[in-house]
Amino acid sequence: GRNAYGIQFHLEVTREIVKDWINEYFSSGDETLKSKADSMLEDDKRFREGLEENVKRLCRNFEKIMVSAR
């Protein structure tokens, strides 16, 4: 059709992926980086449930848009 849709974030990110990113990018032992890593884990813990619900809602709504666009 005439429309295009894009998403500018990672819907697929799990807690394990966050931990992998931390291990890859923040493992130098630098205290500032350790603080950032700890902050990322806390944010993931705090927002995980809401994020998962919003991703489900986004996918359901996107599917409705695609079905109605046929």
C-alpha positions in Angstrom: 0.0 0.0 0.0 0.9 3.6 0.5 2.2 3.3 4.1 5.3 2.1 5.8 5.8 1.4 9.4 9.0 1.3 11.5 10.0 0.6 15.0 13.0 2.3 16.5 13.8 0.1 19.5 14.4 -3.6 20.4 11.2 -5.4 21.2 13.0 -8.7 21.6 15.3 -7.7 24.5 15.1 -10.1 27.4 16.8 -9.9 30.8 19.4 -12.4 29.4 20.2 -10.0 26.5 20.6 -7.1 28.9 23.1 -9.2 30.9 24.9 -10.2 27.7 25.2 -6.5 26.7 26.5 -5.7 30.2 29.1 -8.5 30.0 30.2 -7.3 26.5 30.3 -3.6 27.1 30.7 -2.9 30.8 33.1 -5.6 32.0 36.3 -3.5 32.2 36.2 -3.1 36.0 35.7 0.7 35.7 33.5 1.9 38.6 31.5 4.3 36.4 30.7 1.5 34.0 29.8 -0.9 36.9 27.4 1.8 38.1 25.9 2.0 34.7 25.6 -1.8 34.5 23.9 -1.9 37.9 21.5 0.8 36.8 20.6 -1.1 33.6 19.8 -4.2 35.6 17.6 -2.2 38.0 15.8 -0.5 35.2 15.2 -3.9 33.5 13.8 -5.3 36.8 11.6 -2.2 37.4 10.2 -1.9 33.8 10.2 -5.6 32.6 6.6 -6.4 33.3 5.2 -3.2 31.8 7.5 -3.5 28.8 6.3 -7.0 28.1 2.6 -6.0 28.3 3.2 -3.0 26.0 5.1 -5.1 23.5 2.1 -7.5 23.4 -0.3 -4.6 22.9 1.9 -3.1 20.2 2.0 -6.5 18.3 -1.7 -7.0 18.6 -2.4 -3.5 17.3 0.1 -3.8 14.5 -1.5 -7.1 13.4 -4.9 -5.3 13.3 -3.4 -2.6 11.1 -1.9 -5.1 8.8 -5.1 -7.2 8.5 -7.2 -4.2 7.8 -4.8 -2.9 5.2 -5.3 -5.9 3.0 
